[in-house]
């Protein structure tokens, strides 16, 4: 998703890119399942933003000013009898925490996290991520500007 903001660069339109990490990962998995080359789940959101950089919009060039990265963090594992499962969950969580810290260290990148919680059966439910994403976009659109 892209939000166009005002800017002072002549012949350019400044924009903010909003990334729903789960959506991107699902598209990447679809490519892998279709036999196309895979890309790591730990992608660089600025590589996505680069696809927009320099594109023509009504005679002006798009310039990505900032990336907002929305992802869901797995809640801590519930105590269970399976020690190997707990250890695996802990390692996955540590890997995800490192990844999100690295994304947050990228210039002009803001990370917002929600939670993954147990759902019905064996499914997991994402909480807070999409709501935050949609709220951010709709409130900035309503205001007609973006505060950086």
Phi, psi and omega in degrees: 000143183234137175244125180269129179239168176289162180198166183249011178274120181300140179058024178225153175241121179280142178218159174247140180251129178252121184248122171266102187302321180296318179299315180296315179299320178297320177294321178296319178295322177300320178296316179297316180295334179274004178087008178275160180302139181273156175235144183300148172298339181265068183274160177268115182298337178288338174293325175292316180298328181297336177295334180268333185304125176086357178292152181271128177230105179052045177082002177241156183266132176287135176232115180284120182267323186204150176243131174251121188248118183249125181216156179258135180258132180292132177293157178304147182295142175282145180301130176219170182284345185271101182295322180296321179295318178297318181295318178299316179298318180297317179294319178297318180295318179297320178297316180295318179300317178298317180299312181295324176296319179295320177296318181295334179282346179295142179301141175054039179234134179238125181258131176236130181243149171243203183228151169256126181233156176299137177250205178287137181067228182259005181285162177239141181249136176271130181236129171090340185285304182294323178300314178298318180298309181294323178297315181300315182292313183293321180292322179290324177294317179298317180286337179078013178204172181227132177265121181263000000 
